Amino acid sequence: MSRREFILLLGGAAAWPLAARAQQPAMPVIGFLSSASPGPYQPFVSAYHGGLKESGYIEGHNVAIEYRWAQGEYSRLSTLAEDLIRMRVSVIAAAGTPAALAAQAATRPMPIAFVVVDDPAKLGLVNSLSRPGGNATGVNFFIAELGSKQLGLLHELLPAAVRVGLLVNPTAPPTEHVTRDVMAAAAAMGLQVEVVEAKNSPEIEAAFATLVRNGAAALLVGPDALFLTRRVQIATLATRHAIPALYNVREYTEAGGLMSYGTIQTEAYRQFGGYTGKILKGAKPADLPAVQSTKFELVINLPTARALGLEVSATLLARADEIIE
């Protein structure tokens, strides 16, 4: 072989990897949109990654993720959704009802996977659960539907309590539905409900001051990403002001809250990741039935009960799925 032929052969060999890389398809990109903050939502993001992995996708290996966090400012969601659309992401993963509604309002052709707290058909995200029919599908983890059940558990814990507070975020889409549900249940139980509103940390402080001033004997915390982000603050304020509170997901109870009843949110996020993976593989949202969480859990924090001077009945303890000792 001549020197010239040898050099040409080496040059061609060096070009093979470049040609192979050029033929590889571009890595798909997920646009992850949330109204919450990344730090406190890490358990749910990890669960989402778990669902993606079950579908064959690992961030940084065969899929990229662009995260957009509204940090509790729901008014930013539309701008963040439009930013992801301009990037031409493969799918928008909308974490939470406000994010899902913002993503749908911003785009129709781009596929959307969502996880929401209320019936997605009622929210207008899908035509029906079995036949979504549009560009969006995903998981409803059902928390907004549980207000009356949660109020019943709070009444069982504190049968002598007459005045109960309901903490809601006025900017959160499920608030009207939750308030109506709780008010109806309270009327049937002979309870008075005082609705207090908060949409940031100082207003959460002010809401507790109002509850104390007006003599609320207990508190029900409505579903909201901001509240979940501020779960340590809320649980601490409830204990400090000696207000027994019931929450909608276990993460509050793990942060020192008294009691929670609701679906397993990390499981919902795992399913959410799985749905994102299905869409990346080519499934159309219109053909993927929206699913609803079916696992519910009651968690009781006994150290917090003792700090509040409460004795939890044996009946309620027996029904608990987990007791934090």
C-alpha positions in Angstrom: 0.0 0.0 0.0 1.4 3.4 -0.9 1.8 6.2 1.6 -0.9 8.2 -0.2 -3.4 5.3 0.0 -2.6 4.8 3.7 -3.3 8.4 4.6 -6.6 8.4 2.6 -7.6 5.2 4.5 -6.8 6.8 7.8 -8.8 9.9 6.9 -11.8 7.8 5.9 -11.7 5.8 9.1 -11.6 9.0 11.1 -14.7 10.3 9.3 -16.7 7.2 10.0 -17.6 8.1 13.6 -18.6 11.6 12.4 -20.8 10.2 9.7 -22.4 7.8 12.2 -23.1 10.6 14.7 -24.6 12.7 11.9 -27.0 9.9 11.1 -28.2 9.6 14.7 -31.6 11.2 15.4 -31.5 14.3 17.7 -32.2 13.6 21.4 -35.9 14.3 22.2 -36.5 17.2 24.6 -39.2 17.3 27.3 -40.4 20.7 28.5 -41.2 20.3 32.2 -43.6 23.0 33.4 -44.5 23.5 37.0 -46.0 26.2 39.2 -43.9 25.0 42.1 -40.3 25.4 43.2 -37.6 22.7 42.3 -36.2 22.1 45.8 -39.3 21.2 47.8 -40.6 19.3 44.7 -37.6 17.0 44.4 -39.4 13.9 45.7 -41.9 14.3 42.9 -39.4 15.0 40.2 -37.5 11.9 41.3 -40.7 9.9 41.0 -41.3 11.4 37.5 -37.8 10.3 36.5 -38.6 6.8 37.7 -41.6 6.6 35.4 -39.6 7.9 32.5 -36.9 5.2 33.2 -39.6 2.5 33.2 -40.5 3.7 29.7 -36.9 3.5 28.6 -35.8 7.1 29.0 -33.0 8.5 31.2 -32.3 12.2 31.4 -29.0 13.1 29.8 -28.7 9.6 28.2 -31.4 9.5 25.6 -33.7 12.4 26.6 -33.1 16.0 27.6 -35.4 18.0 30.0 -35.9 21.7 30.0 -37.3 22.7 33.4 -39.5 25.8 33.9 -40.6 26.6 37.5 -43.1 29.4 38.2 -42.0 29.4 41.9 -45.6 29.8 43.1 -46.3 32.7 40.8 -49.1 31.3 38.6 -49.2 34.3 36.4 -45.8 33.3 35.0 -46.9 30.0 33.6 -48.2 31.3 30.3 -44.9 32.9 29.5 -42.9 29.8 30.6 -45.2 27.6 28.4 -44.7 29.9 25.4 -40.9 29.7 26.0 -41.0 25.9 25.8 -43.1 26.0 22.6 -40.6 28.3 20.9 -37.9 25.8 21.8 -40.0 23.2 19.9 -39.8 20.6 22.7 -41.0 17.1 21.8 -43.7 17.1 24.6 -44.7 19.4 27.4 -44.9 17.7 30.8 -47.3 19.9 32.8 -47.0 19.2 36.5 -50.1 20.5 38.2 -53.5 21.9 37.2 -52.3 25.5 36.6 -49.4 24.3 34.5 -51.7 22.0 32.4 -54.2 24.7 31.8 -51.5 27.2 30.8 -49.8 24.7 28.5 -53.1 23.9 26.8 -54.0 27.6 26.4 -50.6 28.2 24.8 -50.6 25.3 22.2 -52.9 22.9 20.5 -50.7 20.9 18.1 -47.9 20.2 20.7 -48.5 17.0 22.8 -49.0 17.5 26.5 -48.7 15.0 29.3 -50.2 16.2 32.6 -50.7 15.4 36.3 -53.6 17.3 37.9 -55.6 17.3 41.1 -59.1 17.4 39.6 -61.1 15.7 36.9 -59.3 16.6 33.6 -62.6 16.4 31.7 -64.2 18.9 34.0 -61.2 21.1 33.6 -61.5 21.0 29.8 -58.2 19.3 29.3 -59.7 16.2 27.7 -63.1 15.4 26.0 -63.4 12.4 28.3 -61.2 10.2 30.4 -61.5 7.2 28.0 -61.2 9.3 24.9 -59.1 12.4 25.5 -59.5 13.4 21.8 -57.0 16.3 21.8 -53.4 17.0 22.4 -53.3 16.3 26.1 -53.6 13.3 28.5 -52.2 12.1 31.8 -53.0 11.5 35.4 -55.6 12.9 37.9 -54.4 12.2 41.5 -57.9 13.1 42.7 -57.0 15.4 45.7 -59.5 18.1 44.8 -62.3 15.5 45.1 -61.5 14.6 48.7 -62.5 17.7 50.7 -65.6 16.2 52.3 -63.8 13.0 53.2 -61.0 14.9 54.8 -63.4 17.1 56.8 -65.1 14.0 58.1 -61.8 12.6 59.3 -61.0 16.0 61.0 -64.4 15.9 62.7 -63.8 12.3 63.8 -60.5 13.4 65.4 -62.0 16.5 67.1 -65.8 15.7 67.6 -66.2 18.8 69.8 -64.8 21.2 67.3 -67.4 23.5 65.7 -65.4 26.1 63.8 -63.0 24.8 61.2 -60.6 26.8 59.0 -60.1 26.1 55.3 -56.8 27.4 53.8 -57.0 27.9 50.0 -55.0 29.7 47.4 -57.4 32.1 45.5 -55.3 31.8 42.3 -55.4 28.0 42.2 -58.0 26.5 39.7 -59.4 23.9 42.1 -60.1 26.4 44.9 -63.8 27.0 43.9 -64.6 23.4 43.6 -62.9 22.4 46.9 -64.5 25.3 48.8 -68.0 24.3 47.5 -67.4 20.7 48.4 -66.2 21.4 51.9 -69.0 23.9 52.6 -71.6 21.4 51.6 -70.0 18.7 53.8 -69.7 21.1 56.8 -73.4 22.0 56.6 -74.3 18.4 56.7 -72.1 17.9 59.8 -73.3 21.0 61.6 -69.8 22.7 61.3 -68.9 26.3 60.6 -66.1 26.8 58.0 -64.0 29.9 57.8 -62.2 30.3 54.5 -58.8 32.0 54.7 -56.8 32.7 51.6 -53.0 32.9 50.9 -51.0 33.1 47.8 -47.5 33.6 49.2 -45.5 33.0 52.4 -46.5 36.3 54.3 -50.1 35.7 53.5 -49.9 32.2 55.0 -48.6 33.8 58.2 -51.5 36.2 58.1 -54.0 33.4 57.5 -52.9 31.7 60.7 -53.2 34.9 62.6 -56.8 35.3 61.4 -57.6 31.7 62.4 -56.3 32.2 65.9 -58.1 35.5 66.3 -61.4 34.0 65.2 -61.1 30.9 67.3 -60.8 28.2 64.7 -60.5 24.8 66.5 -59.0 23.0 63.5 -57.8 23.5 59.9 -58.2 21.8 56.6 -55.4 22.7 54.0 -56.6 22.8 50.4 -54.7 21.3 47.5 -52.1 23.7 46.1 -48.5 23.5 44.8 -47.5 26.6 46.7 -48.8 25.2 50.0 -46.9 21.9 49.3 -43.8 23.9 48.6 -44.3 25.7 52.0 -45.3 22.5 53.9 -42.7 23.0 56.6 -43.9 26.5 57.2 -47.5 25.5 57.4 -46.9 22.5 59.6 -44.8 24.6 62.0 -47.4 27.4 62.2 -50.1 24.8 62.9 -48.2 23.4 65.8 -47.0 26.8 67.1 -50.6 28.1 67.2 -52.0 24.7 68.5 -54.3 24.3 65.5 -54.8 20.6 64.6 -54.6 20.4 60.8 -55.4 17.8 58.2 -53.5 17.8 54.9 -54.0 16.1 51.5 -50.6 14.4 50.9 -48.2 12.5 53.2 -45.3 14.9 52.6 -47.0 17.4 55.0 -47.2 14.8 57.7 -43.5 13.9 57.1 -42.7 17.6 57.6 -44.4 17.6 61.0 -48.0 17.9 60.1 -50.6 16.1 62.2 -52.6 14.0 59.8 -53.0 13.6 56.0 -55.4 11.8 53.8 -55.1 11.5 50.1 -53.6 9.8 47.1 -50.0 8.9 46.9 -48.6 11.8 44.9 -45.2 10.2 44.2 -47.1 7.3 42.5 -49.0 9.8 40.4 -45.8 11.4 39.3 -44.4 8.0 38.4 -47.4 7.4 36.2 -47.0 10.9 34.8 -43.4 10.1 33.8 -44.6 6.9 32.1 -47.2 8.8 30.1 -44.5 11.2 28.9 -42.4 8.2 27.8 -45.3 6.7 25.8 -45.8 10.0 24.0 -42.1 10.2 23.2 -42.4 6.7 21.7 -45.0 8.0 19.3 -48.3 7.4 21.1 -50.9 10.2 20.5 -52.4 11.8 23.5 -55.9 11.6 21.9 -55.6 7.8 22.0 -54.2 7.4 25.6 -57.0 7.3 28.2 -56.5 9.7 31.1 -56.1 7.7 34.4 -57.1 8.5 38.0 -55.2 7.5 41.1 -56.8 4.7 43.1 -54.4 4.3 46.1 -55.4 6.4 49.1 -53.6 6.6 52.5 -54.2 8.0 55.9 -51.0 9.0 57.7 -50.9 10.2 61.4 -48.0 11.9 63.1 -48.1 10.9 66.8 -45.3 13.2 68.1 -47.3 16.1 66.6 -50.5 14.8 68.2 -48.7 14.7 71.6 -47.3 18.2 71.1 -50.9 19.4 70.5 -52.2 17.6 73.5 -54.4 15.3 71.4 -55.3 11.7 72.0 -56.0 10.0 68.7 -58.7 7.4 69.1 -57.8 3.7 68.7 -60.4 3.5 65.9 -58.6 6.2 63.9 -55.2 4.7 64.6 -56.4 1.3 63.4 -57.5 2.8 60.1 -54.2 4.6 59.5 -52.0 3.2 56.7 -49.0 4.6 58.5 -48.3 6.0 61.9 -45.2 8.2 62.3 -43.8 7.4 65.8 
